[in-house]
Amino acid sequence: MAALMNRTVLPPPTDDRDGLAALKDVLAGSEEVSISTPEGSVPLPDSVRGLLVDAVTALDRGQAVTVEPHRTMLTTQEAAELLGVTRPTLVRLLEAGKIPYTSPGRHRRVELADVLEFQQGERARRGQVLEEMAREETADSGDAADGFISTR
């Protein structure tokens, strides 16, 4: 079996993007998609289909796409980088019980799925807070209606 490596694909020239748009429409549709070979046909799993939709969408926008395998167990540094926080901040989250971890020996290890679940939960929580803040917004006082506020 070949070693898993990352692979970066550059977007095609703008005049070759018609095929990408058609492929994106097929992949994003609701009908089952399968890959056919002379030996038979294999249905495309939803997880792979979603990955392909994301990749084709990015290529269609003119962006490069890199597919890279990840281990399922991360070091605290890898998890912190994935979340965009410092390692000490991640350690505080772990010790507060916000993200589960194991300690096989002296070092903490974090499951990739737990980090991604935490990340999704934080995004949802932030979205709710922003919606709540928008609902609580009060109208400007009469002084500010014209854009000027008297300070004296």
C-alpha positions as CSV (number, residue, x, y, z in Angstrom):
1,M,0.0,0.0,0.0
2,A,1.3,3.4,-0.9
3,A,2.1,5.9,1.8
4,L,-0.5,8.6,2.4
5,M,0.8,12.0,1.3
6,N,-0.6,15.4,0.8
7,R,-1.5,16.5,-2.7
8,T,-2.1,20.0,-3.9
9,V,-4.1,20.6,-7.0
10,L,-4.0,24.0,-8.8
11,P,-7.1,25.4,-10.4
12,P,-7.4,24.9,-14.2
13,P,-7.3,28.0,-16.5
14,T,-10.5,30.0,-16.5
15,D,-11.5,28.7,-19.9
16,D,-11.4,25.1,-18.6
17,R,-13.8,25.7,-15.7
18,D,-17.0,24.7,-17.5
19,G,-16.3,21.1,-16.6
20,L,-15.9,22.0,-12.9
21,A,-19.2,23.7,-12.8
22,A,-20.9,20.7,-14.4
23,L,-19.1,18.3,-12.0
24,K,-20.1,20.5,-9.0
25,D,-23.8,20.4,-10.1
26,V,-23.7,16.6,-10.3
27,L,-22.0,16.1,-7.0
28,A,-24.2,18.6,-5.2
29,G,-27.4,17.1,-6.6
30,S,-29.7,14.8,-4.6
31,E,-29.3,11.7,-6.8
32,E,-26.9,8.9,-5.9
33,V,-23.5,9.2,-7.5
34,S,-21.3,6.2,-8.3
35,I,-17.9,5.6,-9.9
36,S,-18.0,3.2,-12.8
37,T,-15.2,1.0,-14.0
38,P,-15.1,-1.9,-16.5
39,E,-15.4,-4.3,-13.4
40,G,-18.5,-2.6,-12.1
41,S,-19.9,0.4,-10.3
42,V,-19.3,1.6,-6.7
43,P,-21.5,4.2,-5.0
44,L,-19.8,7.3,-3.7
45,P,-20.0,7.6,0.1
46,D,-21.6,10.8,1.4
47,S,-18.3,11.8,3.2
48,V,-16.3,11.5,0.0
49,R,-19.0,13.2,-2.0
50,G,-18.9,16.2,0.5
51,L,-15.1,16.4,0.2
52,L,-15.3,16.4,-3.6
53,V,-18.0,19.1,-3.6
54,D,-15.8,21.3,-1.4
55,A,-12.8,20.7,-3.5
56,V,-14.5,21.3,-6.8
57,T,-16.2,24.5,-5.5
58,A,-12.8,25.8,-4.4
59,L,-11.2,24.9,-7.7
60,D,-14.1,26.6,-9.6
61,R,-13.4,29.8,-7.5
62,G,-9.8,29.7,-8.7
63,Q,-8.3,28.4,-5.4
64,A,-5.8,25.6,-5.0
65,V,-6.9,22.6,-3.0
66,T,-4.7,20.4,-0.7
67,V,-5.9,17.0,0.5
68,E,-3.8,15.8,3.4
69,P,-4.5,12.8,5.7
70,H,-4.6,13.5,9.4
71,R,-3.9,11.2,12.3
72,T,-6.8,10.8,14.6
73,M,-4.7,11.4,17.7
74,L,-3.1,14.8,18.0
75,T,-0.6,16.4,20.3
76,T,-1.6,19.4,22.2
77,Q,0.4,21.6,19.8
78,E,-1.3,20.1,16.7
79,A,-4.7,20.6,18.3
80,A,-3.9,24.2,19.3
81,E,-2.8,25.0,15.8
82,L,-6.0,23.4,14.4
83,L,-8.1,25.6,16.7
84,G,-6.0,28.7,16.2
85,V,-5.1,29.1,19.8
86,T,-1.9,28.8,21.8
87,R,-0.9,25.6,23.4
88,P,-1.4,26.9,27.0
89,T,-4.9,28.0,26.0
90,L,-5.7,24.5,24.7
91,V,-4.3,23.0,27.9
92,R,-6.6,25.2,30.0
93,L,-9.5,24.0,27.8
94,L,-8.5,20.4,28.4
95,E,-8.1,20.8,32.1
96,A,-11.5,22.6,32.3
97,G,-13.1,19.5,30.7
98,K,-14.2,21.3,27.6
99,I,-12.3,18.8,25.3
100,P,-11.6,15.2,26.4
101,Y,-8.0,14.0,26.3
102,T,-5.9,11.1,27.4
103,S,-2.5,11.0,29.0
104,P,-0.5,7.9,28.0
105,G,2.5,8.8,30.0
106,R,3.5,12.4,30.5
107,H,2.0,13.9,27.4
108,R,-1.6,14.7,26.7
109,R,-3.2,13.4,23.5
110,V,-6.5,14.7,21.9
111,E,-8.8,12.9,19.5
112,L,-9.2,14.8,16.2
113,A,-13.0,14.2,16.3
114,D,-13.2,15.8,19.8
115,V,-11.3,18.9,18.6
116,L,-13.5,19.3,15.6
117,E,-16.6,18.8,17.7
118,F,-15.4,21.5,20.1
119,Q,-14.7,23.8,17.1
120,Q,-18.2,23.3,15.7
121,G,-19.8,23.8,19.1
122,E,-17.8,27.1,19.6
123,R,-18.9,28.3,16.1
124,A,-22.5,27.6,16.9
125,R,-22.3,29.2,20.4
126,R,-20.7,32.3,18.9
127,G,-23.4,32.5,16.2
128,Q,-26.1,32.3,18.9
129,V,-24.5,35.0,20.9
130,L,-24.2,37.3,17.9
131,E,-27.9,36.7,17.0
132,E,-28.9,37.4,20.6
133,M,-26.9,40.6,20.6
134,A,-28.5,41.7,17.3
135,R,-32.0,41.1,18.8
136,E,-31.1,43.1,21.9
137,E,-29.9,46.0,19.9
138,T,-31.7,49.2,20.9
139,A,-32.7,52.0,18.6
140,D,-30.5,55.1,18.7
141,S,-31.7,58.0,20.8
142,G,-33.3,61.0,19.1
143,D,-30.0,62.9,19.3
144,A,-28.2,60.3,17.2
145,A,-30.9,60.1,14.5
146,D,-29.1,62.6,12.3
147,G,-25.7,60.9,12.8
148,F,-24.4,63.6,15.2
149,I,-24.3,63.3,19.0
150,S,-24.1,66.4,21.1
151,T,-21.2,66.2,23.5
152,R,-21.6,69.5,25.2
